[in-house]
Amino acid sequence: MSFNLPVEIISILLPFAGLFSKKVWNYVQIMLIGAILATGKRTVTSILEVMGLSAESNFQNYHRVLNRAVWSNLQASKILLTTLVMTFIPCGIVVCGIDDTIERRKGKKIKAKGIYRDPVRSSHSHFVKVSGLRWLSMMLLVEIPWAKKVWGLPFFTTLAPSERYHQQLQHRHKKLTDWARQMIFQVRRWLWNRELVVVADSSFTCLELLSSVSQTTSTSMITRLRLDAALYEPAPSRPTGTMGRPRLKGTRLPNLEQILIDADTQWSKITLSNWYGEANRPVEMSTGVAVWYHTGLPVVPIRWVLVRDPLDKFRPQALLCTNQRYQSQQILEWFSRRWQIEVTFEEARRHLGMETQRQWSDLAIARTTPLILGLFSLVTLLAHRLQANFTWTTRQKSWYVKSLPTFSDALALVRRFLWASTFSISSKPTDIIKVPCSLFNRLRDLAIYAA
């Protein structure tokens, strides 16, 4: 089956064509458009149904795109990142977020699955276990002009298999921080001429990881910092001719817990443009530089930022940045973007069918979830391309009013364009219309906004 896409769509997809053979590329385009238009499960069969190919005799060719065809996830990630950066951040510092998520999957053939804490259903007092696959994803944290908000755009996702899986293969288990280090270094190679800042939560507050990142050119990392972390002054200069091993650290500094309750601590009042969804949020902060050291581990120079809330709505917390030159307010604003990673995971589950795919082949599993998360970024790119020539229609209800488009509106815009390029009804009043316009528009809206 031949397939021709509108120029507005193909202009975004064309850079990916070189990853596939001509025959496979035709299947890829059909599956991509089907994944955007499909509702409910994002299986290959549901994609074929929405594309009108339920009677396709060679349906197995579409499955083979995922479980057999020769193409590189890594190269696709590079192309997607390059396109996103050129579109939304043509110059300046590139801020990325990294975090893991659990895809709930069961079955004997899902080899890399493990038993993990369910971050959605668990709380501080209630622990819920779940069987599934653990994915580590890097996202571009950038403000979308027409949404006037920072979005997390996934571009690089990898499977982090469970420890039991590695034990069965008699392989050394690779920790989540090891995967993170490799991913950060890979992105550093892709963006060799740009300054890179990586934002992460406390799971990645690891001295080995922070030390590796801090020694990489033009790369910094921002994470949470324990209030009882052992901080020191830098090691004093070593006189010439001194015998013995060089010192790693200087005098011990007070813990951040002590700084927090010390009456002599200097606090600065600032207003953050965005703090976990709250605009113009006032906070108080104190900052300083130190080296973080633990016996047997690398020494990491950091800038620490201690934050407390004058409104007493959140507990005091501390952040660290491996680049001591950055201003503390900038560090806080970059870190506050991290929450968008969780938002993206939820949007991908709700609107793009993440966790509904049913592949069991190892290669198909390794490809499908990264593709679904990458589809979030691709839909954003398509909406950005289309919004210049089309009017936004944000979905409104009497009980929920929004002034700016969200991802569901971006997905609806792309779907509306795809349906309109496939079929339309006449606009001439003299033509006989079998389906009333109001009914047609209502059915169309139900289709484009369906999850």
CORPEJO-V482401 format. One record per residue. SS is DSSP state (H for helix, E for strand, C for the rest). OMEGA is omega in degrees with one decimal (none if undefined). D_FIRST is the distance of its C-alpha to the first C-alpha in Angstrom with 1 decimal. Layout:
# CORPEJO-V482401
ss = (SS SS)
omega = (OMEGA OMEGA)
d_first = (D_FIRST D_FIRST)
This chain:
# CORPEJO-V482401
ss = (C C C C C C H H H H H H H H H H H H H C C H H H H H H H H H H H H H H H H C C C C C C H H H H H H H C C C C C C C C C H H H H H H H H C C C C C H H H H H H H H H H H H H H H H C C C C C E E E E E E E E E E E C C C C C C C C C E E E E C C C C C C C C C C C E E E E E E E E E E E E E E E E C C C C E E E E E E E E E E E C C C H H H H H H C C C C C C C H H H H H H H H H H H H H H H C C C C C E E E E C C H H H C C H H H H H H H H C C C C E E E E E E E C C C C C E E C C C C C C C C C C C C C C C C C C C E C C C H H H H H H C C C C C C E E E E E E E E C C E E E E E E E E E E E E E E E C C C C C C C E E E E E E E E E C C C C C C C C E E E E E C C C C C C H H H H H H H H H C C H H H H H H H H H H H H H C C C C C C C C C C H H H H H H H H H H H H H H H H H H H H H H H H H C C C C C C C C C C E C C E C C C C C C H H H H H H H H H H H H H H H H C C C C C C C C C C C C C C H H H H H H H H H H H H H C C)
omega = (176.0 -174.1 -179.9 -179.2 174.2 -176.3 178.9 -179.7 -175.0 178.8 177.4 -174.1 -172.6 179.2 -178.8 -173.9 -178.0 179.6 -170.7 169.5 -177.2 -178.7 -179.1 -179.7 177.5 176.8 -178.2 179.9 179.1 -178.9 179.5 179.4 177.3 178.4 177.2 -175.9 -175.5 173.5 -178.2 -176.6 175.7 173.3 179.4 -178.9 178.1 177.2 178.9 179.5 -178.3 178.1 178.1 -176.8 -179.2 178.2 -179.2 -176.8 -179.3 -177.5 -178.8 179.1 179.4 174.5 -176.5 174.9 -178.0 -171.3 -176.7 -173.2 -178.2 172.7 -169.4 171.7 -176.3 178.9 176.4 177.7 179.4 180.0 -179.9 178.5 179.9 179.8 179.9 -178.3 179.0 -177.6 -170.4 -179.7 -178.5 177.5 178.3 -177.2 177.8 -179.8 179.0 173.8 178.1 -179.7 179.2 176.1 -178.9 172.2 -175.5 179.3 175.8 177.0 -177.4 -176.5 176.8 -167.5 -171.6 -176.5 177.2 176.9 -175.1 171.3 178.3 -176.4 -178.0 -174.8 -177.9 175.5 179.6 -176.9 -175.4 -176.8 179.5 177.9 -179.3 175.0 -179.7 179.5 179.2 -179.0 175.2 -172.8 171.7 -177.3 172.3 -179.2 -171.1 177.6 177.6 -171.9 -175.3 175.0 -178.9 -177.7 176.3 174.9 171.6 -175.7 -177.7 176.1 -173.8 -177.9 -179.3 179.2 175.4 -174.4 -177.8 178.6 179.2 178.0 179.3 178.0 178.3 178.4 -177.4 176.1 173.7 -177.7 178.0 -177.7 -179.5 179.3 176.1 175.9 -179.0 179.7 179.4 -179.5 179.6 178.7 178.9 177.3 176.4 177.9 178.4 -178.4 -172.5 -176.4 -177.8 174.8 -172.2 174.3 -179.3 -178.7 -177.6 178.9 -173.1 178.2 -176.5 175.2 -174.7 -175.0 178.4 179.3 -178.9 178.9 179.3 -178.4 -176.7 179.0 179.0 -175.7 173.3 178.9 -179.6 179.8 179.0 178.2 172.0 179.3 177.3 178.9 179.5 -179.9 -179.0 -179.4 -176.7 168.7 176.8 179.4 179.2 179.8 -173.7 177.8 179.8 178.1 178.9 -179.4 174.0 -177.3 179.5 176.9 179.0 -173.6 177.2 -177.2 177.9 177.2 177.1 173.4 178.1 174.7 178.7 178.2 -177.7 -176.4 -178.8 -178.9 -179.1 179.8 179.1 -179.7 176.8 176.8 178.9 176.5 179.9 -179.5 178.8 177.5 -178.8 175.2 178.7 -179.5 178.0 -175.4 176.6 175.3 174.1 -176.1 172.0 -173.7 178.2 177.3 -178.2 168.1 179.4 -175.3 170.8 -174.4 177.1 -178.0 -178.7 175.0 -176.6 172.1 -176.2 161.7 178.0 179.0 178.5 -174.3 172.3 -173.6 176.2 178.4 178.2 177.7 175.2 -178.3 175.0 -179.5 -177.1 176.7 173.2 174.4 -178.3 175.5 -175.7 -177.7 -177.2 176.7 -175.4 179.5 177.5 177.9 179.4 -178.7 176.0 -178.2 -178.8 176.4 -172.9 -178.4 -179.5 176.2 178.5 177.6 -179.9 177.5 -179.7 178.6 179.6 177.2 -172.9 -170.5 -176.5 172.7 176.1 -174.9 177.7 178.5 -172.4 177.0 176.9 174.8 -178.5 -178.6 179.3 177.5 -178.1 -176.9 -166.6 -178.4 173.6 178.4 179.9 177.1 175.9 178.0 175.6 179.9 -179.0 176.6 177.6 177.2 179.5 178.2 177.9 178.7 -175.2 -171.5 178.1 -176.6 -178.4 -178.6 176.4 172.2 178.5 -176.6 -176.7 172.3 -178.3 -178.6 179.7 -178.5 177.0 -176.2 -177.3 -179.3 174.8 -178.8 178.6 176.9 176.9 177.6 178.6 178.6 179.6 177.9 179.8 179.3 -178.7 177.6 -179.5 178.5 178.9 177.4 177.8 176.5 -175.3 178.0 -179.5 -177.1 -178.5 -179.6 177.4 179.5 -178.0 178.3 178.4 -177.5 -178.3 178.6 179.5 -179.8 179.7 177.7 178.2 -180.0 177.2 -179.8 -173.9 178.9 -179.6 -178.9 none)
d_first = (0.0 3.8 6.5 10.1 13.1 16.6 19.1 21.2 18.6 17.3 21.0 21.6 18.6 18.9 21.8 19.8 17.1 19.8 19.9 16.6 15.2 12.4 9.9 11.4 11.6 8.0 8.5 11.9 11.2 9.3 12.3 14.8 14.2 14.2 17.4 19.0 18.4 19.1 22.7 24.8 23.5 21.0 19.6 16.0 16.2 17.5 14.8 12.1 14.5 15.0 11.4 11.4 9.6 12.9 12.2 9.3 11.3 10.2 11.2 13.7 11.4 11.6 15.3 15.7 15.0 18.3 20.3 19.7 17.8 20.3 20.9 24.0 24.9 28.0 26.4 24.1 27.4 29.1 26.5 26.5 30.3 30.7 28.6 30.6 33.9 33.2 32.2 35.0 37.7 37.9 41.5 43.9 44.0 40.8 41.4 39.2 39.7 39.2 39.4 38.2 36.7 36.4 33.2 34.5 33.0 34.6 34.0 35.3 32.2 32.2 34.5 35.2 36.3 39.9 42.4 42.9 44.7 42.6 43.2 42.1 44.3 47.2 50.1 53.3 55.1 52.2 50.1 46.8 44.9 41.2 39.0 36.0 34.5 36.2 34.1 35.7 34.1 35.1 34.6 35.4 38.2 38.1 39.0 36.2 37.7 36.5 37.2 40.5 40.3 39.5 36.2 35.2 31.9 30.7 29.4 30.7 30.8 31.9 32.9 36.6 37.2 40.3 43.6 43.4 40.1 41.8 44.9 42.9 41.5 45.0 43.8 45.7 44.4 43.0 44.3 42.4 44.6 43.6 39.9 40.8 42.8 40.0 37.5 40.1 40.8 37.1 36.8 40.1 38.6 35.6 37.9 40.7 42.1 42.2 44.7 43.1 44.5 43.2 44.3 44.5 46.5 49.4 47.3 47.0 50.7 51.3 53.8 51.9 48.7 50.6 52.6 49.5 47.9 51.3 51.7 48.3 48.5 47.7 46.4 48.1 47.7 48.9 49.5 52.1 55.5 57.9 61.1 63.1 61.5 64.1 64.2 66.5 67.7 66.4 68.4 71.5 71.7 73.0 76.2 76.3 77.7 77.0 76.7 74.2 70.7 69.5 69.4 66.0 67.1 70.0 71.9 70.3 69.3 69.6 66.7 64.5 66.0 69.4 68.2 66.8 70.2 72.3 74.2 74.2 70.5 69.3 66.5 64.6 63.2 59.8 57.1 53.5 50.8 48.7 49.9 47.4 46.5 50.0 50.5 53.8 54.9 58.4 59.1 61.8 61.3 63.2 62.0 63.2 62.3 63.0 61.8 60.4 61.7 61.8 63.6 61.5 58.6 57.8 59.6 57.3 58.7 57.4 58.1 58.6 58.3 60.1 59.0 60.8 60.3 63.2 61.9 61.9 58.3 57.1 58.9 59.9 57.3 57.1 54.4 54.4 52.9 53.0 53.6 57.2 56.8 54.5 56.3 56.6 55.2 52.1 51.7 51.9 49.4 46.9 47.5 47.1 43.4 42.8 42.6 39.2 37.7 38.5 37.2 33.8 33.7 34.5 32.0 29.2 30.3 30.8 27.8 25.1 25.7 27.3 28.9 26.5 24.0 24.7 23.7 26.5 25.5 27.8 25.1 22.8 26.0 26.9 23.7 22.8 25.9 26.2 22.6 23.7 26.9 25.2 23.0 26.4 27.1 23.7 24.1 27.6 26.5 24.0 26.7 29.2 27.0 26.5 30.1 31.6 30.0 29.8 32.7 33.0 33.5 35.1 35.2 38.9 40.9 44.6 45.2 43.0 43.1 41.4 41.7 39.1 35.4 34.4 31.2 30.3 30.7 28.6 25.7 26.3 26.2 22.8 21.5 23.2 21.7 18.1 18.9 20.8 18.0 15.8 18.6 22.4 25.5 27.9 30.8 33.1 35.9 36.2 32.7 32.6 30.8 30.3 29.8 32.7 31.9 33.9 32.0 28.6 29.7 31.1 27.9 25.9 28.5 28.4 24.6 24.8 28.0 27.1 27.5)
